[in-house]
Amino acid sequence: MESKAAVNMLSALGHEGRLAIFRLLVKAGPVGIAAGDIARTLNVLPNSLSANLNVLSHADLITSRREGRSIIYSADYGAMSGLLGFLMEDCCNGSPQICAPLSAIVAKAEACDGTCLTEKESA
């Protein structure tokens, strides 16, 4: 991943509302969530939601598809794992034991098809 792409993704996620949307979409899995349901779940005004979804989409963090009259949004798990991999690329400078827990998270993200749960979520 190029630094510019990582900066765009991190910038998009550096907003509380967009981060909440992205986390909701990650939790939803590849099935995704309709825009109206996102707005209701997060109690967001439609115009604010639209602007935030646009920023996340331009950062390549989410995808959308039309189903009937609804637009369904999903997290892009490949982009998410790519960002995590980029952040971890040169981790620990020779001390892999420090990054072992983080490496496990990156490996899980790379293998996740959107149906995986963290231990915290499955409890």
Backbone as CSV, one residue per row, in Angstrom:
resi,resn,N_x,N_y,N_z,CA_x,CA_y,CA_z,C_x,C_y,C_z
1,MET,0.852,-1.177,0.000,0.000,0.000,0.000,0.896,1.238,0.000
2,GLU,0.488,2.209,-0.758,1.207,3.485,-0.823,0.858,4.332,0.410
3,SER,1.803,5.144,0.827,1.576,6.024,1.979,0.366,6.924,1.768
4,LYS,0.188,7.433,0.545,-0.929,8.340,0.266,-2.273,7.647,0.508
5,ALA,-2.397,6.387,0.094,-3.639,5.641,0.318,-3.874,5.436,1.811
6,ALA,-2.816,5.113,2.549,-2.948,4.925,3.994,-3.369,6.221,4.674
7,VAL,-2.788,7.332,4.253,-3.151,8.634,4.826,-4.622,8.936,4.549
8,ASN,-5.097,8.665,3.340,-6.509,8.892,3.008,-7.423,8.045,3.885
9,MET,-7.051,6.779,4.077,-7.871,5.892,4.910,-7.883,6.354,6.361
10,LEU,-6.708,6.651,6.892,-6.627,7.090,8.285,-7.338,8.423,8.487
11,SER,-7.245,9.303,7.513,-7.946,10.582,7.589,-9.456,10.362,7.617
12,ALA,-9.933,9.460,6.779,-11.368,9.158,6.751,-11.835,8.579,8.081
13,LEU,-11.007,7.746,8.688,-11.370,7.118,9.958,-11.122,8.029,11.159
14,GLY,-10.478,9.170,10.931,-10.163,10.103,12.003,-11.315,11.020,12.370
15,HIS,-12.507,10.623,12.057,-13.723,11.383,12.376,-14.638,10.433,13.136
16,GLU,-15.138,10.872,14.273,-15.921,9.998,15.144,-17.113,9.357,14.426
17,GLY,-17.827,10.132,13.643,-18.996,9.606,12.940,-18.623,8.578,11.889
18,ARG,-17.579,8.862,11.114,-17.152,7.913,10.078,-16.585,6.645,10.698
19,LEU,-15.878,6.794,11.803,-15.358,5.610,12.486,-16.505,4.733,12.977
20,ALA,-17.547,5.342,13.512,-18.713,4.580,13.976,-19.384,3.852,12.812
21,ILE,-19.512,4.519,11.684,-20.103,3.891,10.497,-19.250,2.716,10.054
22,PHE,-17.947,2.924,9.961,-17.054,1.860,9.499,-17.098,0.667,10.445
23,ARG,-17.065,0.910,11.731,-17.116,-0.198,12.699,-18.441,-0.950,12.599
24,LEU,-19.530,-0.239,12.388,-20.827,-0.888,12.212,-20.816,-1.776,10.975
25,LEU,-20.230,-1.286,9.888,-20.165,-2.070,8.654,-19.239,-3.268,8.800
26,VAL,-18.142,-3.114,9.524,-17.252,-4.253,9.776,-18.010,-5.324,10.547
27,LYS,-18.752,-4.909,11.541,-19.524,-5.848,12.361,-20.614,-6.540,11.548
28,ALA,-21.197,-5.832,10.594,-22.298,-6.379,9.797,-21.852,-7.487,8.860
29,GLY,-20.589,-7.478,8.475,-20.097,-8.503,7.558,-20.410,-8.159,6.116
30,PRO,-20.162,-9.116,5.225,-20.312,-8.853,3.793,-21.756,-8.625,3.356
31,VAL,-22.706,-9.001,4.177,-24.119,-8.755,3.862,-24.370,-7.261,3.771
32,GLY,-23.694,-6.499,4.635,-23.818,-5.050,4.607,-25.081,-4.544,5.271
33,ILE,-25.268,-3.245,5.183,-26.415,-2.578,5.808,-26.914,-1.490,4.870
34,ALA,-28.219,-1.380,4.767,-28.830,-0.320,3.963,-28.562,1.035,4.617
35,ALA,-28.442,2.053,3.797,-28.140,3.397,4.286,-29.140,3.853,5.347
36,GLY,-30.404,3.616,5.119,-31.421,4.022,6.091,-31.256,3.334,7.431
37,ASP,-30.863,2.070,7.401,-30.643,1.335,8.647,-29.408,1.852,9.388
38,ILE,-28.388,2.249,8.635,-27.204,2.846,9.265,-27.619,4.129,9.979
39,ALA,-28.388,4.965,9.292,-28.833,6.237,9.867,-29.635,6.011,11.142
40,ARG,-30.555,5.045,11.112,-31.373,4.767,12.293,-30.535,4.194,13.432
41,THR,-29.650,3.257,13.117,-28.837,2.618,14.152,-27.935,3.617,14.860
42,LEU,-27.327,4.505,14.090,-26.372,5.460,14.660,-26.994,6.818,14.967
43,ASN,-28.296,6.954,14.693,-29.008,8.211,14.925,-28.306,9.382,14.223
44,VAL,-28.113,9.202,12.910,-27.416,10.185,12.080,-28.399,10.753,11.062
45,LEU,-28.329,12.040,10.822,-29.168,12.662,9.800,-28.754,12.159,8.418
46,PRO,-29.716,11.968,7.512,-29.400,11.429,6.180,-28.337,12.212,5.418
47,ASN,-28.370,13.553,5.487,-27.367,14.324,4.745,-25.970,14.142,5.332
48,SER,-25.860,14.050,6.654,-24.563,13.794,7.290,-24.072,12.396,6.952
49,LEU,-24.989,11.426,6.971,-24.620,10.052,6.636,-24.106,9.976,5.215
50,SER,-24.802,10.612,4.301,-24.398,10.591,2.898,-22.994,11.158,2.715
51,ALA,-22.717,12.273,3.367,-21.389,12.887,3.262,-20.316,11.968,3.843
52,ASN,-20.605,11.360,4.987,-19.626,10.470,5.613,-19.411,9.192,4.806
53,LEU,-20.472,8.637,4.239,-20.329,7.452,3.388,-19.504,7.782,2.149
54,ASN,-19.691,8.984,1.622,-18.929,9.420,0.453,-17.431,9.491,0.769
55,VAL,-17.081,10.023,1.927,-15.669,10.106,2.326,-15.083,8.707,2.488
56,LEU,-15.814,7.811,3.151,-15.332,6.436,3.345,-15.188,5.709,2.015
57,SER,-16.113,5.960,1.104,-16.053,5.335,-0.216,-14.858,5.841,-1.013
58,HIS,-14.619,7.152,-0.984,-13.477,7.729,-1.705,-12.140,7.266,-1.127
59,ALA,-12.137,6.879,0.148,-10.928,6.350,0.778,-10.795,4.849,0.527
60,ASP,-11.726,4.281,-0.239,-11.735,2.849,-0.575,-11.895,1.946,0.641
61,LEU,-12.567,2.427,1.681,-12.793,1.626,2.874,-14.116,0.876,2.843
62,ILE,-15.042,1.324,1.994,-16.350,0.671,1.911,-16.742,0.486,0.453
63,THR,-17.673,-0.429,0.250,-18.247,-0.647,-1.073,-19.758,-0.486,-0.960
64,SER,-20.399,-0.296,-2.093,-21.858,-0.177,-2.094,-22.429,-0.925,-3.283
65,ARG,-23.670,-1.351,-3.118,-24.388,-2.016,-4.205,-25.865,-1.671,-4.060
66,ARG,-26.547,-1.664,-5.177,-27.979,-1.377,-5.163,-28.748,-2.688,-5.075
67,GLU,-29.706,-2.720,-4.171,-30.642,-3.836,-4.056,-32.041,-3.237,-4.042
68,GLY,-32.718,-3.342,-5.159,-34.037,-2.725,-5.269,-33.920,-1.226,-5.123
69,ARG,-34.640,-0.680,-4.151,-34.606,0.764,-3.927,-33.570,1.176,-2.885
70,SER,-32.863,0.209,-2.335,-31.888,0.503,-1.277,-30.460,0.433,-1.791
71,ILE,-29.595,1.194,-1.170,-28.158,1.067,-1.397,-27.584,0.411,-0.151
72,ILE,-26.910,-0.707,-0.367,-26.330,-1.487,0.717,-24.836,-1.188,0.783
73,TYR,-24.358,-0.862,1.961,-22.944,-0.551,2.168,-22.287,-1.671,2.955
74,SER,-21.039,-1.975,2.590,-20.243,-3.000,3.270,-18.830,-2.480,3.464
75,ALA,-18.179,-2.961,4.514,-16.761,-2.655,4.712,-15.961,-3.406,3.661
76,ASP,-14.881,-2.817,3.220,-13.960,-3.488,2.301,-12.876,-4.132,3.159
77,TYR,-13.020,-5.444,3.385,-12.107,-6.155,4.280,-10.694,-6.227,3.718
78,GLY,-10.557,-6.258,2.406,-9.234,-6.243,1.791,-8.507,-4.944,2.083
79,ALA,-9.231,-3.835,1.982,-8.636,-2.529,2.279,-8.268,-2.430,3.752
80,MET,-9.143,-2.948,4.611,-8.876,-2.903,6.046,-7.621,-3.706,6.385
81,SER,-7.513,-4.911,5.855,-6.328,-5.714,6.153,-5.086,-5.106,5.507
82,GLY,-5.248,-4.480,4.343,-4.120,-3.799,3.714,-3.599,-2.655,4.566
83,LEU,-4.516,-1.892,5.159,-4.113,-0.788,6.028,-3.410,-1.316,7.273
84,LEU,-3.979,-2.349,7.884,-3.331,-2.937,9.060,-1.948,-3.470,8.709
85,GLY,-1.840,-4.134,7.570,-0.550,-4.654,7.127,0.457,-3.542,6.895
86,PHE,0.007,-2.448,6.290,0.876,-1.296,6.055,1.399,-0.736,7.376
87,LEU,0.511,-0.611,8.353,0.912,-0.067,9.649,1.888,-0.988,10.380
88,MET,1.773,-2.287,10.129,2.599,-3.276,10.829,3.833,-3.699,10.038
89,GLU,3.993,-3.208,8.846,5.008,-3.689,7.911,6.403,-3.814,8.514
90,ASP,6.866,-2.831,9.189,8.219,-2.847,9.752,8.180,-2.869,11.277
91,CYS,7.211,-3.563,11.804,6.968,-3.561,13.242,8.145,-4.108,14.047
92,CYS,8.455,-3.452,15.081,9.302,-3.911,16.179,10.787,-3.987,15.887
93,ASN,11.215,-3.734,14.686,12.638,-3.649,14.365,13.474,-4.726,15.055
94,GLY,13.135,-5.972,14.793,13.927,-7.071,15.329,13.429,-7.635,16.643
95,SER,12.321,-7.168,17.149,11.740,-7.687,18.390,10.331,-8.196,18.121
96,PRO,10.210,-9.294,17.367,8.881,-9.755,16.960,7.961,-10.118,18.116
97,GLN,8.500,-10.470,19.278,7.636,-10.829,20.401,6.769,-9.652,20.840
98,ILE,7.242,-8.447,20.601,6.465,-7.261,20.962,5.221,-7.158,20.085
99,CYS,5.374,-7.491,18.807,4.271,-7.334,17.862,3.461,-8.606,17.646
100,ALA,3.797,-9.682,18.323,3.082,-10.940,18.095,1.566,-10.792,18.266
101,PRO,1.084,-10.150,19.337,-0.376,-10.004,19.460,-0.982,-9.202,18.305
102,LEU,-0.284,-8.151,17.876,-0.788,-7.343,16.768,-0.737,-8.110,15.455
103,SER,0.305,-8.904,15.273,0.415,-9.716,14.059,-0.733,-10.708,13.966
104,ALA,-1.156,-11.242,15.109,-2.288,-12.171,15.122,-3.567,-11.458,14.681
105,ILE,-3.724,-10.207,15.079,-4.901,-9.429,14.672,-4.877,-9.187,13.172
106,VAL,-3.706,-8.840,12.633,-3.581,-8.618,11.192,-3.884,-9.902,10.437
107,ALA,-3.360,-11.030,10.916,-3.620,-12.314,10.259,-5.108,-12.636,10.278
108,LYS,-5.762,-12.355,11.385,-7.204,-12.603,11.483,-7.966,-11.702,10.515
109,ALA,-7.561,-10.442,10.407,-8.217,-9.512,9.482,-8.038,-9.963,8.042
110,GLU,-6.851,-10.470,7.710,-6.599,-10.934,6.345,-7.457,-12.143,6.004
111,ALA,-7.738,-12.986,7.001,-8.526,-14.191,6.762,-10.025,-13.946,6.899
112,CYS,-10.396,-12.801,7.430,-11.798,-12.520,7.729,-12.594,-12.246,6.462
113,ASP,-13.705,-12.927,6.354,-14.621,-12.662,5.246,-15.799,-11.826,5.725
114,GLY,-15.652,-11.286,6.911,-16.725,-10.479,7.473,-17.589,-11.239,8.443
115,THR,-17.363,-12.542,8.567,-18.174,-13.327,9.482,-17.421,-13.667,10.750
116,CYS,-16.142,-13.316,10.816,-15.352,-13.637,11.999,-15.679,-12.656,13.121
117,LEU,-15.576,-13.125,14.320,-15.829,-12.291,15.489,-14.584,-12.243,16.343
118,THR,-14.398,-11.144,17.028,-13.319,-11.095,18.005,-13.770,-11.881,19.222
119,GLU,-12.833,-12.263,20.062,-13.184,-12.994,21.275,-14.148,-12.185,22.118
120,LYS,-13.969,-10.875,22.176,-14.838,-9.989,22.948,-16.269,-10.043,22.421
121,GLU,-16.437,-10.057,21.090,-17.775,-10.055,20.499,-18.463,-11.394,20.649
122,SER,-17.691,-12.497,20.664,-18.311,-13.815,20.711,-18.665,-14.226,22.129
123,ALA,-18.188,-13.486,23.135,-18.467,-13.823,24.534,-19.861,-13.398,24.929
